[in-house]
Amino acid sequence: MNTSCDITGTDLTSELLDGDPALGAQRQGQDAPSGAPPSNTAPSNRIETESGSRILLTGVDSLYLSYAGELKPDVEQDLESLKALAQSDDPQEQAGAVLCTCDHRFEVKDKGKGRYPFVLQDGVFHLQLSRAQAKSLPMVYAQIGSEALTRTGVEYTAIALNNLVSVLGTTRAPATVSRVDLCADFVTDVELEGIPRNAWINRANKRSSHEDRGRFSGLTFGMGGALSARLYDKTLEIERSEKTYLYDVWCEGGWAGEYPVWRLEFEFHRTVLREFAITTVEELLARRADLWRYAMHWLRLVVPSPTDLTKERWPNHPLWDVLSTAPWGVERGEPLTRTRKTRPPSDKSLFVNGIGSVTSYMAREGITDFDEGYRRFLSDAHEYHRLQSQRTGKTLPTYAREKVQHKARRFNTLLVTDLSPPAGDSSGSATG
């Protein structure tokens, strides 16, 4: 297998154009000015206002692309073999289910997804691949990770994906955009939880409120439809997702960590994209502002009037006016190499959650000194596995090595050959 890779109008739009001259100007390449002028070094991603609300970042959070074509025969054969390894009962064989290509170490999943038999994943791309004889399916259905889209931008990440796909198979046409999520991150002094229900006007007439550990976390609108929206506390979500790379990006937009950051996100599926004549990545980049402007009419936050019963005439809330001016200028464009291709656990996961077994052991044994507790924990662990080795055939070093290889596959960090057993590791002797 060759693993070398060089990375180098409509109903909806007519409806908007009729009532929004600024959008008409955008369609002719005359974007209405907003925020700081875009540049190659300082993307247009920050707006200062007098309303107490400020946009820190705009961007594409998720992008799904599909490629028509056929897998190369040797690639399909490799994937069949790697999937069989992933399904093996032997941990050593499972650890070998890794596809190395284009500077990626993809975990090959043991199961397909839907009608796609092969699934590959690392920190940048999630790929679903069909067999060559499956003529009705795209060859590749790909999701690009949010960190790559945020750091590197759509254009250059898509180029890297195009080159990767060209190594896996033969394409018949440019990638088709199947779904895109546009987002704006912002801070505000508006109490979002206290906004009355009738202040939200949504064409889907479907709204849900959410909490996280008893704290208001956001709202969703029209979920499950061709167009939907999420408004949520991104700082609260990061406590779980640990996507802390956003902290640096927000700081560039003027955030100092003093306020929670909220995200407004719209999810556009193929039905809506077709209405905007968006098929390719190039068309998406040219029409992002059109999509955002339409979405800001599809969902509105308004100031209810006690005298006017016609909701459509209610004025926008000042926060909505700010978010409506979200800039869609030059992307960040950092090198893709700055985006982690790996999916390692965070330091918090390792050094807070990860020592749970040791502290539980210390509590059981009545030990308060951590160094003593860790030393005794390790000694008893060796002894436990030595006794179990008569049944399992595995000492603690052997057991740990298998776990490391298995997790390295999931984290896209090491190859199985990176951890060959040291000479003489078969005795199972315990050390303290």
N, C-alpha and C positions, 0 to 999 in steps of 0.2 A: 504493500500500500504506500502510495506517495504521500508523505506527511509534510512536505515543504509548503510554505504559505507566505506570500508577500502581503504585508498589511499596508498598505498605503491609504354652465349654469343650471339651476335646479329649482325645485319648489321651495326648499328651505332657504336657499340663498336669495331667491327672488323676494321672498317674504321680508328678509332683512333689508335688502337694497331699497325696497319701496319706502321703508321708514327710517333709514339710517344712511345719510349721505356720506358719513365718514367711512362706512364700510365700502361704499362704491369707490371712494378714492383709494382704499387699500387694494381693491381688486385690480386697479390700474397701476399698482406699484407705488402708491403715494400714502404710505402709512401715516395715520394721524400721529403727531408727536406726543410722546409721554415719557416722563422720567428723564434721566441723563442720556445724552446722545450715545448710541452704541459705538463701541470700538473693539478692536481685536484684543485689547488687554483688559478692558473694563466693560463686560457685557451689560446690556440694558436690563438690569434685574432689580432695581431699587427705586422706590418712589417715596418722597417725603411729602406729607400733607399736613394741613392744619386740623384735620378731623380726628386726630388721635389714632389713626391707622396708617400702617406703612407696609408696603410690599417688600419682602426680602429677596424673593426668588421666584422666577417663573420657569417652567420647564416641562419636559415630557417625563412622566413617572414610569409609564409602562408602554412598550411598543411590541406588537405582535406582527410578524411578517411570515408570509408563506411563499414557497418557491416551487414552481412547476418544473418537473424534470424527472430524471431517473438516477438512483444510486449507482455508483460504479460497482461492478461485480465483485471486485476484491474487497471493497469497503463493506458491502453487504455480507460477504462471507466472514470478514473480521467481526462484524457486529453480532452475527449469529453465534460465533465462538465465544465472544466476550459476554454475551447475555447468558449463555450456558454456564460460564464460570460464575456469574453473579447468582445463578440459581443453585449452585453446588452446595452440598452440606459441609464441604471442607472449607474452613475459614481461610486457609492459605490460597485456595483456588478463588474464593470470593474476592480476596484482596487484589487479585490480578485482573479484575474486570474494569480496566482503565484503558481508555483510548487516548493516546498521545498524538496530537496533531496541532500544527499552527501555534505552538507554544502554549497549548492548553492540555490539561490532564483531566479529561472528562470522566466522571463516574458513569459507568454504564449500568443502568437500572436492571433489576431482575425481572421487571414486568413492563409491558408496554402501557400505553394510555389511549383509551378509546380504540380506534381502528389502527393506531400507529403501533407497530410492534417494538420499536426501539426508542428508548429515551436516554438522552445524554444530558449531564448537567455539571456546570462549574459556577464560579462566582459571577460570570459575565453573561453566559447564554444558557437557556434551557431549550433543548432541541428535541422534537419528536420527528422521527423519520419513518417513511413507509418503504415497503419492499418495491423493487423495480417493476414487478408485474402489477402493482396496484395503480392502474392508470387513472382511476377516478380521484385519487388522493394527491395532494401536493407532496412533492418529494420530502420537503422539510417544512415543518411549522415551528417557528422560533419565537421565543420571548427573550427580549434583551433586558438585563437587570437594571434596576433603577439607579444604582451607583454609577454604572458606566454611562448611562444616559445623562446623568447630572454632571459628572466630571468631564466627560469627553464630548458629549453632545450626540445628537441623532446622526448627523451626516457621517462623521468619521467612525462611529461605532458600527453603523450600517455597512460602511466600506469593509471593515474588518470581518463582519459576518458574511458579506458577499464572497470574500476571498476564501473563507473557511468552507462555505457551501460548495464553492467550485472545486475544492479538494475532495469533498465527499461524493459529488455527483456531477451530472451534466444538466444545466438549467436550460429551459426553453424560453424564458422571458425574465424581465426584471422582477424583483421581489414585489409582492402585493401586500399592501397594508391591510391587515385584518382587524386590528383594534389599536387604538391609541388612547392614553390617559393623559390629559393636560392638567397641570396643577399650578397654583400660586400659593406660596407660603407667606404669611403675614402676621404682624402683631397688631393688636387693637385694644382700645380701652372700652369697647362695647362689651357689655355683659351678654354673651351669646346665649347662655342658658335661659336668661330672662326674657328673650324675645318672644312676644305672643305668637300663637300659632297662625293667626290670620295675617301676620306680617310676611309670611312666606307664600308666594304665589308660584305654583309649580304645575306645568301642563300635564304631568303624569298623574297628578292627584294621589301620590303615594309617598308618605313621609313616615320615617321612623326615628325615634330618639334613642340614644345609647348611653350607657354608663360603664365605667371601668373602675372596679373596686369602690363602688358607691359614689364616684365622681363623674359628673357630666363629661362625656367624651366626644359627643358630636351628633350629627344628624345625617340621614341618608334620604335620597329622593329618587323615586323611580327605579329602584334596584331591580335588575332582571330584564330591563327594557333595552332598546337599542341605544338609548342615551340615558345616563344616570349620573347622579352627583353625590359626593361625599364632602361634608364639612366636619373636620375632626381636629382634635388637639394632637398635633404631630409630636410635640415634646413628650406627651404622655405615651403615645404609641412607641416612641423610640426607647422608652424604658423596657419594653418587651422585645422589640425588633433589634435593638442595639445598633441602629444605623447611624452611628455617631459621626460619620463623615459629614453629615449635614450641618453639624455645629460650625465647622470651619467655613462652609459655604454661607451660612446665615451671618456669621461675623463679618464677612466681606460685604454683606448688605446692610451692616450697621447694627446688628443684634449684639447685645452684650450679656445675654443670659438672664436679664432681669424680668422678662415677660415670657409667658408661654407662647409658642409659635403655633398658629392654626394653619391648616391646609384646606383650600377649596380645590376639589378635584372633580373633573368631568370625564366620564368614560364613554368613548364613542365607538360603536360597533360598525360593522361593514355597511349596514343599511343606511346609516347617517352619512358615512364617508362617501358612499356612492352619490348621495344627494349633492354633495359638494364637489363631485368629480375628482375625488382623491383616490388614486389607486397606487401610485408609487411614492417612494420616500421623498423624491424631489417635489412632488405635488403637495405632500403633507407639509414640508418645510415652507412652501410658498403660501399655504392657506391656514396656518395655525391661528393667526389673528381672526380669520373669518369664523373658524370653529368656536373660538373662545367667545367672540361677540354674540354668536347665535346662542350659545349655552347660557350666557348672561341674560338673555331674553327668555329662554326656556324656563329658567329658574330666576326669580327675583325676590330680593328682600326689600320691602317697601315700608313706608310710614302710613299706617292706616288712617283714613279720614273718618271722623264721626258723622260727617254730613253727606259725603259722597259715597253712595253704595256701589258704584262701579269700580271694582278693584283695579281694572286695567288703567284707570286714570290716577291711581295713587302714586305719589312720587317715590323714586328710589330712596332707600335709606342711604345716608352719607357713606357708610361702609361699602355699600354696593357700588356707589359711584367710583370709589377708589379701586375696588377690585375690577370694575369694568375697564379701567385704563391699564390693566396689566400689560407690560411691554413684551413684545415678542421679537427682540432684536437679535444681535449676534450671540451665538452659543458660546459656552465657556471654552471648549476646544482643548482641554488638557490632553496630553498623550494617553492613549489607552493603557500604556504600561503602568500608569499611576493608579489604575483601578485593579483591585485585587481579583485575580482569577480564582483564588482559593476561597473556601468557605469555613475558615477556622472559628472555633468558639472564642468569645471575648475574654479578656482578662477577668472580668467580673464573674463570668460563668466558671472559669477555671479556679480562681483564687478565693471566691466567696462560696458559690454553690459546690465547687469541686472538692472542698475539704469537709463536706458534710459527713462522709463516712469516718474520717479521722475523729472529728469532734463527737460523733455518736459513740465511737469506740471509747474515747476518753471519758465520756459521761458514764458509760457502762462500767468501766474499770475504776472510776473514782480518781482519775488523773487530771490535774489542773495545769501542769507545765506542758506546753505544746511540744517542745523538742523531745521530752521524755515520751509523751504520748505518741508522737509520730514514729519514734524509734521502736517502741513496743508494738505499735500497730503493724509496722513493716515486718518485724520478727514473727509475730503471730500469723501474718498473712503467708509468709514463707512456709511456716509449719502447717497451716491449714492445707495449702496446695500440695505440700509434700505428702500428706496423708491421703488426699484425694487422688493423687497421681496414680495410685494402684488401680483406680477405676477409670480415670480420665486420660492417663498417660501424659499429663501436663503439669510441670512445675510452675511456680509463679513466674519466672522469666519467660517460659514458653507461652503461658496463658497471656501475659502482658504483651508479648510480641505479636500474637495473633490479634489482640484488640487494637494495637497500634496500627497494624496493617489494614484492618477493617476500617478504622476511623480515618486513616490517611486517604483511603479511597473516597470516603464521603466528603472529606475536607479538601480534596484535590491537591494534596501536599506532597506525598511521597509515593514512589513506585514500590511494588512488592520487592524488587531487587535491591531497594535501598536498605532493607532490613534483613539481610541474610543471617541465619543463626550463627552465633559465634562458635568456634571450634570447641568441642568437648561439652556443649550444653545439653547433657542428657542424663546427668546424675540426679538432679533434683535436690541437691544439698541446700539446707536452709542456712541463711546468714542473718545475724542480728544487726 
